[in-house]
Amino acid sequence: EASIDGDPGSHFAMAGPNGFVTYDFGKCVKVVQMMYISSDPCDLADAREFRLEAGASKAGPWTALTQYKAECNAKWSVSPTFLKETRYLKLNILANNGYSGGTRLPEVSFFGADERCTGS
């Protein structure tokens, strides 16, 4: 997955100014924060507004965790802190920096508590 490969130069691209990416961690994890790394320099197609959701499966249902706006030309920005035990996260891209031809997601990282999920 290009959005979590450690290289902001390789990005996940989608048509239009919004869309979503679903992440499967393979097991239940405790997620507390997301970091978004923009391309350098920031591009009009870079994702800018996000809503992060947790789900019981890849199909949902989904529960909103946080919503935030990344700063363009900031090399990285961090979401508000939350705590959720989940295996699946859905990153809804609500807007980019104004480009109507498509959106790209350069890089995201997820951070968790150093604990196992309840029951896992």
Stockholm file with secondary structure:
# STOCKHOLM 1.0

chainA/1-120         EASIDGDPGSHFAMAGPNGFVTYDFGKCVKVVQMMYISSDPCDLADAREFRLEAGASKAGPWTALTQYKAECNAKWSVSPTFLKETRYLKLNILANNGYSGGTRLPEVSFFGADERCTGS
#=GR chainA/1-120 SS CGGGSSCTTSCEEESSSCEEEEEEEEEEEEEEEEEEECCSSCCTTBEEEEEEEEESSTTCCEEEEEEEECCTTCSEEECCCCCEEEEEEEEEEEEESSCSSCEEECEEEEEECSSCCTTC
#=GC SS_cons         CGGGSSCTTSCEEESSSCEEEEEEEEEEEEEEEEEEECCSSCCTTBEEEEEEEEESSTTCCEEEEEEEECCTTCSEEECCCCCEEEEEEEEEEEEESSCSSCEEECEEEEEECSSCCTTC
//
